[in-house]
Each structure stands twice: as C-alpha cells, then as structure tokens.
Amino acid sequence: MTTPVTSAANRAAPAAAAAPAARPAQAVRYFGRFQLLQLLGKSERTMAWRVTDPRTRQDLVLVLPRQQPVGPEALERWIAAVRKAGRLHHPALAPVVDSGVVDHWPYVAYDPLDAVTLSERLSPKGQPGAEMAAWAVQGLEGLAFAHEAGVAHHDLQPYLVLLGEQGQVKLMGIEVAAVDADGATARGGAALEAGALAAQRAAAQRDVLAFGLLMHQALAGAPALEEPDTGRALRLLPPQGREIVRLPFTTAQPVAEPLRAIVNRATDRQERQRYRNARTLVRALQGWLKTDADNGAGPLALLLDRLHSVGLLPASPGSADRAARLALMERERTIELAEIVMQDLALSFEMLRAINTAQIRSGQVAGAGPILTIRRAIAMLGLDGVRRAALSLRSWPGPLDDNGSALLQRLFERVKRAARVAQSLRPAGYDAEVVYLVTLLQNLGRLAVQYHFPDEAQQIRRLMQPAPNPKAGEPDEPGMSEEGAAFAVLGTDLDALGVAVARHWGLDASVQHMVRRLSFTAPVRHGDTDDDMLRLTASCANEAVDALAQPAALVLPALQRVVQRYGRPLGLGLKELQLALEILPPGAAEAARRTA
C-alpha cells in the first residue's frame, strides 16, 4: 500500500531534478501543506513526522495511521474518535492543534513545545530509575484520564511520548491507530455496541502493558525482545506468544529492587499478575518515589495523613466493654490492667507510641532507652493516661466496610496468635510481654496496609497466590513473595512501613532492627545479643503462623522449613513448634509436654 509520505516524495521529484547538478540538494517533501522535516518513528500502525506549517512557520509533530480507514464510514468513525480524544484536556496529553485528511489519509498535528520524543532521549545507557519513574507517573496519569473518558491510545510508542526540559510529559497519538489488533476499525465516538465496553477495557489493558514495555526500554537502554515496535512486542507476550520480558540485572544504571518488581510486574508473563489499569501502576510508582526520597524516610509519607486523620488502627471489637473495665480499675493492679490493654492491638500500639513519644519530647530516651512493656508504660502514664489512650482510638471498624472489617479482624487474630506462639517459644530468661510486643511490631506494616490500603492489601494477597498450571500434571506456577508483591503494589515492602512508623514513634535503631522479620533468603544464625534473640523468636513465630495459612497439604512441609531455619538457634523441634501452635492431637500434645 502506498503511504502519503511516499506520494508526497513523488510530487517533490521535479523540484529535486531542478536543483543545480554541482550541488545536489535533498528533495523538499510535503504532506498537504506541511513540509516534512524528519521522520520521528514508525510502527505497524502509526508514524510520526516533525513538520513545518508554512502558514504559521510553526514546527509541529504530525501523527498518521499506517493504513487508510476503509471507506467513508470508517473515515468518519476515525475522525469522530480522534476529535473525542482531542477534546480531552490533561497536562500529560498533547493538545491537538489541527487534524484533517490529505488524499484520503487522515492526520493529527501536535505542538511539541520544544520537547523531544522519548526515542530521541533514550540511549544505550538507559535512564536512572527516579528519572524514568517521574515521567512515567505523569504519562500514566494522562493515560488513565483518557481511559476513564472512554478512549484508548492503541499504539504507545517511544516516538509518541514527548519529554520537556523540565520533565514535563505529553502523550501524542491517542486514537490515531485506525485499525485495532483484531483488524476492526476503531470505534471512538460511535454508539457503544454489544461487547464494546469489554473491548475498551481490553484496549486499556494493552495500553498499560505497552507502557510497561516503554519503562523497560527506558531502564534497560534497549527495547524489550529487541523489538522496537511495542505493538509487535505485545504479540510476542502471553497470551498470544510465549516470550518473557524481565529487566536484566546488567543494566548500565542500577535499578532498585522495588522498581524492578514494578516494571517486571507491568510485563509479567501471567496476565493475572499484571496491572489491571493505569491507576494501580501510578500508585506503585508514586509509592516507590516516596520511599526512595528523604534517605529512607519516605515510607511514612504513605501513611502520615491517614495516621493523623484516623489513627494507626481502630479499637478492636469489644473496646467499649474494655473501656468500662478500665474505668473501674485500681492503680495498683498494673499486671491485670496490662493484660486488658494487650487484648486490643490498637490500644497496645497507642500506649507504646504515647510513652516513647513522651520520652523523646522530655529528652529522657537517650538514657532510658525505648519502652517495650505495657506494664512500664502504665506505671509512667498512669491510669488516666491509659484511659486517654483508649478514648483517642477510633471505634471499630473505622472507615472499613463489612468485608474490610472482617479481613482486618482475621489479621488481628492471626497476629495475636503469633504473639502467643512467640511467648511459648521464647528462650529462658526473656520477658514474655516484651516478646509478645516485638512480635506484634513485626506485623505493624501489614496491619497498617490492611486498614489504610485495603484494596492494595487485596492485590498483594492475589499476587502471592499460585496460579494453576494449564499443563495437566504439572505443579502450579508459584505466586510472588510477600516482599515482591508489596514492591509491585506499594513501591515499598511491608516491613519498611513498620520501621517508618516505629521511627516516627521514637523507637530507637535497636527496635527498628527488631521490627524487620528475618529475610527468607538469609541464613538464620544464633543471636549475638538479646535484641537478635527477640527478633529471631518473633520471626519464627510469625513464619510458623503464616505456614498454617497454606493449603492443608503444604502446612507440614512449611512447618518443617521453619524448624530447619530456627531449630538450632532456638533449640526447637517440630513437636515443640506444633505444641506452641496448639495443633497436636490431645494425646500427642500431652506426650510432647512430658518430653519438654
């Protein structure tokens, strides 16, 4: 098929022949009234030229489809779709300055505003992660705005992304690709037909996948699968193809692990693992940008506004009865009062926050160290301080709906069970209350995410689930690790959020160290200090309770792995762990107690 640019070049041939023979000159080529200056890029579906409009002496970018709409009706639908896209106003969408048809070829003209295209900006060295994430967030916000208005791009390419000197991003070419992947003419302004909404959602998801390929190329310094046309690269990925796109570990610019997880999820070979819309990808990138800022203080930025408005956690169910009991308590009964407080996770955390923040403000923390027992907090704050802390909590379930409150309640019970298991496993000489609270603190980030970001918490759980293998008899495909899933959804890991909150409360570096669970990839060794032993014990208990959430056939192997990791440093066997978890049959439990 002859393209309009080729036709323009043919029309310019006589001008080239008239040039003096002693000084050959490049032919001046036109498309309609536009003088063609430079081909910026082309794919199977679109092409872009830098042009000059002789009427205004203005440089523009002309974007055209590679195939003509077939027939007048198709052309009318194309014009309606492009006009609908052109009416959208968003800082990340390039404004349309002109559109029309030349020799039956439609076009759209954009003002580049002294910006360059992404393809012109990229080099084999790749871009720094923060630089890439900053323009990606802007572009994705514009893309999300377009999707929510009912239009899609259909052919995201590096030459259709404009980057300004100050980091501004403009997307060009929305709805210009006249023919979709199925060979049907794009329907933008036409009345919605049966299945049109599903087609629109599918087009939006393809846009997000294509944007993931752009991010990959920006970081890697080369197009994914060595295919510069993102449309062709998309067809090589599942479900149409079998290729896998993962960021290499040998990029010229170092890529932070959370950002690597985000970009890899955007192009994951499993469709269910990919971002379902542009907004979820924006939130992940924004989370990483925040956590990457301020020397690691960024994770708290995700929670600060919510901590101030609704608190860390709501009071547990039954808090009214506990408050009534607190009002009748006597000052001397500190141990019984501490037991009542520890039944409520929110109140326990609020007591730790109140006393440690007060210590910081009074300047006493340097000498006294952090306070990690409710008994001591009660002794220092008094019964009135306990009552004030209880009254400051938001009532259950806060802003959560029924489903969210049920999930949070189950997490509360799971966390408290882990804390009780840790008490059973603690080495001799360690305070049971300190062990209990350290185990709770290792779940601080998980609890905060479940309460403040329930949708993101659901995404994390979904990404961790194994996928059934389509091949009969083959094992299921594993899901992501909790850390990888949190990176891909929030841009940070859950322990980092917990550490940030603990730091905000005034808990020192030793406690912040204990708040992080032991890594699954690091060997477990005997603790050299009391802090190390507390961290070991709490990590073991949390991993053991997590193992119980596995499918029934996988519980015992998971518990055996826990014993393999922690058995030597904690003097722990499988029977002792099962006894602490209270999952042995009655007779076996009694035999285990006699043996212990």
Secondary structure in CASP SS format (residue, H / E / C, confidence):
PFRMAT SS
TARGET T0000
AUTHOR 0000-0000-0000
METHOD secondary structure of the structure
MODEL  1
M C 1.00
T C 1.00
T C 1.00
P H 1.00
V H 1.00
T H 1.00
S H 1.00
A H 1.00
A H 1.00
N H 1.00
R H 1.00
A C 1.00
A H 1.00
P H 1.00
A H 1.00
A H 1.00
A H 1.00
A C 1.00
A C 1.00
P C 1.00
A C 1.00
A C 1.00
R C 1.00
P C 1.00
A C 1.00
Q C 1.00
A C 1.00
V C 1.00
R E 1.00
Y E 1.00
F E 1.00
G C 1.00
R C 1.00
F E 1.00
Q E 1.00
L E 1.00
L E 1.00
Q E 1.00
L E 1.00
L E 1.00
G E 1.00
K E 1.00
S C 1.00
E C 1.00
R C 1.00
T E 1.00
M E 1.00
A E 1.00
W E 1.00
R E 1.00
V E 1.00
T E 1.00
D E 1.00
P C 1.00
R C 1.00
T C 1.00
R C 1.00
Q E 1.00
D E 1.00
L E 1.00
V E 1.00
L E 1.00
V E 1.00
L E 1.00
P E 1.00
R C 1.00
Q C 1.00
Q C 1.00
P C 1.00
V C 1.00
G H 1.00
P H 1.00
E H 1.00
A H 1.00
L H 1.00
E H 1.00
R H 1.00
W H 1.00
I H 1.00
A H 1.00
A H 1.00
V H 1.00
R H 1.00
K H 1.00
A H 1.00
G H 1.00
R C 1.00
L C 1.00
H C 1.00
H C 1.00
P C 1.00
A C 1.00
L E 1.00
A C 1.00
P C 1.00
V E 1.00
V E 1.00
D E 1.00
S E 1.00
G E 1.00
V E 1.00
V E 1.00
D C 1.00
H C 1.00
W E 1.00
P E 1.00
Y E 1.00
V E 1.00
A E 1.00
Y E 1.00
D C 1.00
P C 1.00
L C 1.00
D C 1.00
A C 1.00
V E 1.00
T E 1.00
L H 1.00
S H 1.00
E H 1.00
R H 1.00
L C 1.00
S C 1.00
P C 1.00
K C 1.00
G C 1.00
Q C 1.00
P C 1.00
G H 1.00
A H 1.00
E H 1.00
M H 1.00
A H 1.00
A H 1.00
W H 1.00
A H 1.00
V H 1.00
Q H 1.00
G H 1.00
L H 1.00
E H 1.00
G H 1.00
L H 1.00
A H 1.00
F H 1.00
A H 1.00
H H 1.00
E H 1.00
A C 1.00
G C 1.00
V C 1.00
A C 1.00
H C 1.00
H C 1.00
D C 1.00
L C 1.00
Q C 1.00
P H 1.00
Y H 1.00
L H 1.00
V E 1.00
L E 1.00
L E 1.00
G C 1.00
E C 1.00
Q C 1.00
G C 1.00
Q C 1.00
V E 1.00
K E 1.00
L E 1.00
M C 1.00
G C 1.00
I C 1.00
E C 1.00
V C 1.00
A C 1.00
A C 1.00
V E 1.00
D C 1.00
A C 1.00
D C 1.00
G C 1.00
A C 1.00
T E 1.00
A C 1.00
R C 1.00
G C 1.00
G C 1.00
A C 1.00
A C 1.00
L C 1.00
E C 1.00
A C 1.00
G C 1.00
A H 1.00
L H 1.00
A H 1.00
A H 1.00
Q H 1.00
R H 1.00
A H 1.00
A H 1.00
A H 1.00
Q H 1.00
R H 1.00
D H 1.00
V H 1.00
L H 1.00
A H 1.00
F H 1.00
G H 1.00
L H 1.00
L H 1.00
M H 1.00
H H 1.00
Q H 1.00
A H 1.00
L H 1.00
A H 1.00
G C 1.00
A C 1.00
P C 1.00
A H 1.00
L H 1.00
E H 1.00
E C 1.00
P C 1.00
D C 1.00
T H 1.00
G H 1.00
R H 1.00
A H 1.00
L H 1.00
R H 1.00
L H 1.00
L C 1.00
P C 1.00
P C 1.00
Q C 1.00
G C 1.00
R C 1.00
E C 1.00
I C 1.00
V C 1.00
R C 1.00
L C 1.00
P C 1.00
F C 1.00
T C 1.00
T C 1.00
A C 1.00
Q C 1.00
P C 1.00
V C 1.00
A C 1.00
E H 1.00
P H 1.00
L H 1.00
R H 1.00
A H 1.00
I H 1.00
V H 1.00
N H 1.00
R H 1.00
A H 1.00
T C 1.00
D C 1.00
R C 1.00
Q C 1.00
E H 1.00
R H 1.00
Q H 1.00
R C 1.00
Y C 1.00
R C 1.00
N C 1.00
A H 1.00
R H 1.00
T H 1.00
L H 1.00
V H 1.00
R H 1.00
A H 1.00
L H 1.00
Q H 1.00
G H 1.00
W H 1.00
L H 1.00
K H 1.00
T H 1.00
D H 1.00
A C 1.00
D H 1.00
N H 1.00
G H 1.00
A C 1.00
G H 1.00
P H 1.00
L H 1.00
A H 1.00
L H 1.00
L C 1.00
L H 1.00
D H 1.00
R H 1.00
L H 1.00
H H 1.00
S H 1.00
V H 1.00
G C 1.00
L C 1.00
L C 1.00
P C 1.00
A C 1.00
S C 1.00
P C 1.00
G C 1.00
S H 1.00
A H 1.00
D H 1.00
R H 1.00
A H 1.00
A H 1.00
R H 1.00
L H 1.00
A H 1.00
L H 1.00
M C 1.00
E C 1.00
R C 1.00
E C 1.00
R C 1.00
T H 1.00
I H 1.00
E H 1.00
L H 1.00
A H 1.00
E H 1.00
I H 1.00
V H 1.00
M H 1.00
Q C 1.00
D C 1.00
L H 1.00
A H 1.00
L H 1.00
S H 1.00
F H 1.00
E H 1.00
M H 1.00
L H 1.00
R H 1.00
A H 1.00
I H 1.00
N H 1.00
T H 1.00
A H 1.00
Q H 1.00
I H 1.00
R H 1.00
S H 1.00
G C 1.00
Q C 1.00
V H 1.00
A H 1.00
G H 1.00
A H 1.00
G C 1.00
P C 1.00
I C 1.00
L C 1.00
T C 1.00
I H 1.00
R H 1.00
R H 1.00
A H 1.00
I H 1.00
A H 1.00
M H 1.00
L H 1.00
G H 1.00
L H 1.00
D H 1.00
G H 1.00
V H 1.00
R H 1.00
R H 1.00
A H 1.00
A H 1.00
L H 1.00
S H 1.00
L C 1.00
R C 1.00
S C 1.00
W C 1.00
P C 1.00
G C 1.00
P C 1.00
L C 1.00
D C 1.00
D H 1.00
N H 1.00
G H 1.00
S H 1.00
A H 1.00
L H 1.00
L H 1.00
Q H 1.00
R H 1.00
L H 1.00
F H 1.00
E H 1.00
R H 1.00
V H 1.00
K H 1.00
R H 1.00
A H 1.00
A H 1.00
R H 1.00
V H 1.00
A H 1.00
Q H 1.00
S H 1.00
L H 1.00
R C 1.00
P C 1.00
A C 1.00
G C 1.00
Y C 1.00
D C 1.00
A H 1.00
E H 1.00
V H 1.00
V H 1.00
Y H 1.00
L H 1.00
V H 1.00
T H 1.00
L H 1.00
L H 1.00
Q C 1.00
N C 1.00
L H 1.00
G H 1.00
R H 1.00
L H 1.00
A H 1.00
V H 1.00
Q H 1.00
Y H 1.00
H H 1.00
F C 1.00
P H 1.00
D H 1.00
E H 1.00
A H 1.00
Q H 1.00
Q H 1.00
I H 1.00
R H 1.00
R H 1.00
L H 1.00
M H 1.00
Q C 1.00
P C 1.00
A E 1.00
P C 1.00
N C 1.00
P C 1.00
K C 1.00
A C 1.00
G C 1.00
E C 1.00
P C 1.00
D C 1.00
E E 1.00
P C 1.00
G C 1.00
M C 1.00
S C 1.00
E H 1.00
E H 1.00
G H 1.00
A H 1.00
A H 1.00
F H 1.00
A H 1.00
V H 1.00
L H 1.00
G C 1.00
T C 1.00
D C 1.00
L H 1.00
D H 1.00
A H 1.00
L H 1.00
G H 1.00
V H 1.00
A H 1.00
V H 1.00
A H 1.00
R H 1.00
H H 1.00
W H 1.00
G C 1.00
L C 1.00
D C 1.00
A H 1.00
S H 1.00
V H 1.00
Q H 1.00
H H 1.00
M H 1.00
V H 1.00
R C 1.00
R C 1.00
L C 1.00
S C 1.00
F C 1.00
T C 1.00
A C 1.00
P C 1.00
V C 1.00
R C 1.00
H C 1.00
G C 1.00
D C 1.00
T C 1.00
D H 1.00
D H 1.00
D H 1.00
M H 1.00
L H 1.00
R H 1.00
L H 1.00
T H 1.00
A H 1.00
S H 1.00
C H 1.00
A H 1.00
N H 1.00
E H 1.00
A H 1.00
V H 1.00
D H 1.00
A H 1.00
L H 1.00
A C 1.00
Q C 1.00
P C 1.00
A H 1.00
A H 1.00
L H 1.00
V H 1.00
L H 1.00
P H 1.00
A H 1.00
L H 1.00
Q H 1.00
R H 1.00
V H 1.00
V H 1.00
Q H 1.00
R H 1.00
Y H 1.00
G H 1.00
R H 1.00
P H 1.00
L H 1.00
G C 1.00
L C 1.00
G C 1.00
L H 1.00
K H 1.00
E H 1.00
L H 1.00
Q H 1.00
L H 1.00
A H 1.00
L H 1.00
E C 1.00
I C 1.00
L C 1.00
P C 1.00
P H 1.00
G H 1.00
A H 1.00
A H 1.00
E H 1.00
A H 1.00
A H 1.00
R H 1.00
R H 1.00
T H 1.00
A C 1.00
END
